[in-house]
Amino acid sequence: MGSNKCRLGTFIELRENTNDDLSYGVSDVRGVNNLKELMSTKSDLNGRDLSKFQLVYPGEFVFNHRTSRNGSKFSIAYNDGSKPIICTEDYVVFRIKPECKKELSARWLYMFFNRPEFDRYVITNSWGSSTEFYNWEDVQAIELELPSYAIQQKYVNVYNAMLANQQSYECGLEDLKLVCDSYIENLRKHTPAKTIGQYLIPCEQRNDIGLSVDSVRGLSVAKQVITTKANMDGVSLNSYKLFPPKAIAYVADTSRRGDKMSLGFNDSEDTYLVSSISTVFRTDENYLLPEYLMLFFCRDEFDRYARFHSWGSARETFDWDEMCSVEIPVPDVTMQQDIVDIFKAYNTRKGIAETLKNQIQNICPILIKGSIEEAQKTDEA
């Protein structure tokens, strides 16, 4: 028989193991995001009683039953690691029953959860007033058409092969970043710092070349150039500043930005436009590469420095004079380029890994549909 229509509750059971003996600490705490991943928690754990936290062993699932204000997605994850993690007692932990592991593959079930169709189903069937929930009983009541275990495994193998490819790209990412950071730390210790102002060239040209709204860009606190989120209807672009290739732009206002500076580097071949409140500059590349300078701007230390040296009353700003007073080690451009090349390799590898991760998530609906259709054909035969 190729398929079997059933309720999910037939195959799963609730888990309620708590961290009573405090064997696991803050470093083991994980949250669940709406990308269906376990992640390092963003919660403040000061004073929290970790003995009440739940254990999630390898092979177990965990979900947040609150579905409100969650991007119309259901936060559920699968611990496919080799070690247990702990999560808040507000989450729900479950596993496939031991006696059902040859009927339902945990990885196939995770793929089943990793579909937009499933998110829509959960959001439609969530209930509540100010806060909506999708509870354990609701998960148990899910009806699915379950292919045979052999068919499930066939499609799981495809998923696992793609996952292994993505993980191979991630392997060594942190080592590359560590090399880059080590280079910078070594320079800070052994290379005299210089004020960067002597190498900066302000760019004050306005939009006198007629660039359209399609060229307008914003600057994020993640140090990225982004498509503007501002309403540009009826806005004159004449006062907007040109943001040429290899230039850096930043917003001097540092208030209400999460203690971070909005800043970006134009690494494209196109000239963009940024708001007139932004400061745009290039560097004298005979002495200071803009990509090398960006490595320092992207460090947490720079954000702290910029906030500390921001001045004002209702609004604090990190003005041009303060930017010019920033001191960094400035080795010869050959060494700067070596460091930049390492960082570029890191970003390229990271970008490929992220692309593969998105492809893996996007292929889940295809694999689930393929397995069910194959099971149906088997039944018809």
Salt bridges, closest charged atoms under 4 A:
GLU13 OE2 - ARG95 NE 2.56
GLU37 OE2 - LYS357 NZ 3.74
GLU60 OE2 - ARG15 NE 2.82
ASP80 OD2 - ARG107 NH1 3.42
GLU89 OE1 - ARG48 NH2 3.97
ASP119 OD1 - LYS36 NZ 2.83
GLU170 OE2 - LYS357 NZ 3.85
ASP181 OD2 - LYS177 NZ 3.17
GLU185 OE2 - ARG188 NH1 3.25
GLU185 OE2 - ARG299 NH2 2.42
GLU204 OE1 - ARG206 NH2 3.91
GLU204 OE1 - LYS241 NZ 3.54
ASP253 OD2 - ARG315 NE 3.53
ASP259 OD1 - ARG307 NE 3.23
GLU285 OE1 - LYS246 NZ 2.99
GLU291 OE2 - LYS246 NZ 3.63
GLU301 OE2 - ARG188 NH1 3.97
GLU301 OE2 - ARG299 NH2 3.31
ASP303 OD1 - LYS223 NZ 2.95
ASP303 OD2 - LYS260 NZ 4.00
GLU316 OE1 - ARG307 NH1 2.92
GLU374 OE1 - LYS154 NZ 3.17
